[in-house]
């Protein structure tokens, strides 16, 4: 993508962007040089601004300049370099270049071993799944059946619950600062509840058109919206602090659904698949892939009721155990990862 835009075609400055090395796709950690050549038909140049993803990274008064870029500082994904040349009379011209950064490593592959099985309410269309203080919490979706629950892991029974109004389709949940945060699918509204009473404390609006997964790192809410983006949100102001794009060693990865923050990593279900990806929260690169094929098959062998997709990751930091389940699944599985040989 390399297109000039201006507010005066006859008198606007034109800047060319050349990448060294001359390519559009880079591995994370590569260094490149961006060379800028600005031409003026008339008038005087006031400044040239070079921006990366909307943030100005260099300002110059020279017609010819360059800048060294370290992709390690960008993170993976698509990035836009913009050059704005502005004359002293206010006439300007913009030029853009899209650069794609992929992961510098292939994801480690994992399979699994089932350690234990526990009952799960098969009517729960699970959207959020999290342990807090050795207690299991769950959020469910679909209009008319959405809610938040405190569950007994051993029996699958509900200890406490709060139902959403029928107009809302509940999505991911997470617990931070003695509050339960819950997303909704298409309402762009998040709910905040008191952890102990489940009383509604607050609501907030988010920019994403859809809410999918939610977790936290002890400081920020971490949210997905079905795209390749993951957003870090201040839990007090609800302002976006930063975002990452999720990418493996060759392409962006979308449909990031239920999230879990485990020992400094973000785990995410890939919607409609049997795969969980492990994401570096700093760069966005995928560092691991867990193949859970076969879990749903063990359920289908023992029942005739319809089940939906895998969706639900819960790590209990007290016991260091990992649990997974799915939408309308009658079971919760405690699993252990097994690193593949390939």
N, C-alpha and C positions, 0 to 999 in steps of 0.2 A: 504494500500500500504506500504509494508515494504521490501525493496530490497537492497541488498548490492552491491556496485559498487566499483571497485578499478582499479588501473593501474598495479597491480602485485598480482595475485591470491595467490601465495604461501607465500608471505612475508607481505601482507598488513594487517593493523590492522582492527579489526571488532568491531563495536559498536552496542549494542542492545539499543532499545528505549522502555521504558515502561511508560505508562500513568497511573496516579493515580488521579481520579478513572479510572479504566480500561474500557474505552469505546472510541468510535470514534466520537460521536456526543455530542455537549454541547450546552446549552442555553447561550445566551449572558449574561455576568455577572458572570458566573461560574468561579471558580478558579481551576486549575489543576496543578499537579506536574509532571514534566518530569524527569525521572530517566535514567541516561546514564551509561552503563557498557561497557568499552572498553577492548578488549583482544588483546594481542600481542603474536605472536608465537616466534618472535625474534626481537632484536633491542631495541631502546629506543624511548619513546614517546616525541615528541616536544610540541604538543598542541592538544587540542580537541576544535573545534569550533561548537557552536550550533547556527543555523540560523533559522529565521522565515521569510518565503516568500522572501528569498534571502538576508535578512539583518541580520548580525551577532549580536546576543543578549548576548552571553557569550563566553568567551575564558578561558580555564582551562588547567593545566598540569597534572591533576589527571585522573587516569583510571576510577574512579568512581566519578560521580558528579550528581547534580540535579539542577533544576531551577523551580521557581514558576512562572506560567503564569496566567495573568488576562485576560480572554477573552474579557472583556469590552474594553480593549485597542486595540484589534485586529479588531473589527467590525465583522459583520456576513459574512458567506460564507465559502469557502474551503481555508484552510491554510496548507502550507507545512512546517513541521519541518525537518531540515536537520542537521545531525551530521557528521562532518568531522574530522577524526583522522589522524594526520600527524606525521610520525616518523622523527627522526633526519637525516635519509638518504634520505628524500624526498618522500618515499613511503607513500601513503595515502589510506584511505578507507572511503567511504561515505555511509550513511544510511538515509532513509527517512520515514516519517510518515505523512499521510494526516489526518487533523482534520477538522470536519465540525461544524460550529457555526451557530445556528439558532436564530431567534428573541426570546426574552424573553416574548413577549406579543402578543396577537392576535390583528390583525388590527381592528380598529373601523370601523363599517360599516355605509355607508351613502347612501341615495337615494337623489332625487333632486326634485326641483320645478322649472318649467319654469316661469321666471319673464317677459321676453320679447323675441320677435323674430325679426330678421333683415335680409334683403336680402343678399345673398352671390352669387358670380359668380359660376354657376354650372359647368363651364369648368375648374375651378381651382382645380388641384390635390394637395391639401394643404399638406405641409410638415412642415411649420413653421408659428407661429401665436403669435404676441406679441404687447402689448401696450408700447409706450414710449412717455412721455410728452403729454399724453392724445390723442395720435394718434395711429391708428391701422396699423400694418405692417404684411405682409404675404409673405411666400416663397412657391413656388410651384415646383412640380417635373414632371417627365417623359421627355424623350429626345424630344426636339423640342418644348416643351411648358413650360420649367422651367424658373422661374424668381423671382424677388422680387418686391413687390408692396406696395404703400401707399394707403390705402382705406378710403372711407367715410363710417363709420359704418351705418349711417342712410339710405343711398341709395344703398350701396354695390358697388358703382362706383369706378373705379380706378382713383386716383389723379396723381400718378407718378409710373413709372415702369422701370425696367431694365431686359431685356431678356438675358438668358445664351445662349452660342453657342449650337447648336443642339446636340453636342456630350456629353453634360453634363446632368445628372439627378439630379436636385436640391433637397436638403434635408433641415434639420432644419436651422433656423436663430435665431440670437439674436442681441441685440443692447447694446453696451458698449463703453464708451469713445468717443461718437459721431461717432461711426463706426457700420456698419452692417456686421456681420459675417455670412457666409453661408457655409454649408457643401455640398458635393456631395456624391452620393450613393456609387459608386464603383471606382471612380477615385482617391481616397485618396488625394483630393485637397480641400482646403478651400479657399473661396474668402472673401476679405475685401473691403467694399465700404464706401465712404463718406456718412454720414447719410443725409446730406442736398441735395447733387447733384446726389447721386447714382453712382458716378464715381468710377471705380475700382481703389483701392489704392495698393493692395497687394494680394499675394496668399501664402498659406502655405501647407506643407505636414504633414499628420498625419499617425500614425502607424497602426491604425485600418483598416482592410480591407474594411470596409463599414462605411459610415457616416449615422446616423439616426436623433436623436434629438439634439437640442442645446438650452441652456439657459445660464444665468449667475447669480452670487450672488453679483454683484457689484465689484468683485475683479477678479474672475476667470471665464473663459469659462467652461461650464459644458456640457459634450458630452456623448451621448449614441451611441452604434454601433450594436444594435440588440441582444446583449448578456445580461448577468446579470450584466455586468460591467458599471459603470459610471465614467468618467474621468474628472478630474479638470485640466485645461490647462491654462498656463500663456498667457494672451492676447497680450503680447509684444514679447516674445521669442517663443511662441507656444510649449514650453516644458511641458511635463506631470508633474504636481506637486504631485498628488496622485490619487488614484482610490478607489472606494468602490464597493463591490458586493451587489446586492439587494436580500434580502431574507425575507420571511415571517416566521411564527413560525414553518414551517416544511420543506421548500424547497426553492431553488433558483428560482427567477422569471426572465425570459428572455423576449425578444421581446419588450424591452423598447423603445418606439418610441418618439413622440413629447413631449418635456419637457417644464416645466414652473417652475420658482422659485417664491414661494409665501410665504411671511412672515416667512422666515427661513426654508422652506420645499421645497422639489423637488416633483412636480407632474408629472406623466408620463402616457401617453396612453399605454396600452398593445395592441400591434398590433393584429388585427383581432377580438378583443373582444370589449365589451361595458363597459370595466372597466378602470378607472383611479386609479392608486395607489399613495399614499402619502408616501414619503420616507424621513427618517431622514438622512440628508446629512453627518453626522459625522460617524454613524455606518453602514448605508446601510439598516437598518431594515425597513420594511413596517409598518407604524403606522396607516394607514387608507386605505380603499378601497371604491370607489364611483361607484355604479352600475347605469349606464346610459342607461340601457335597455329601449326601448320604444321611444327614441329620433328619431332614424331612421324611426321607424314606423309612426311617425307623418308626416314625409316627404313623405313616400310611399303612404299614404292615399290621398295625394293631387297632386301627379304627377306620370307619367309613366316612366320617364327617369330613367336610371340606376344610382344608387349611389354606392359609395365604403364605406370603413370603417370609423368609428369615428377616427378623428385625428386632434387635434387642441385645445389647451388650452391657453387662454389669460386672464391675470389678469390686470385690470387697477388700479394701485395704487392711482390714483387721486380720483377715485370714489369708490374704493374697491369693484368693481364688477367683476364677473367671467363669461367668455364667452367660449363656446365650439362649434365646428363644425366638419366637416369631409371632406374626399376627394370627390369632385364632388357634395357636398351638396349645395342646393340652399338657405340654411338658416344658420344663426348664432343664437345660443340660449344664452341668458343671464340666468344663473341658480343660484339657492340658494341651499346649501346643507341642507339636513335633516338627523339628526342622527337617525339611526335605534334603535329600542328598544332592539333587541337581542344582 
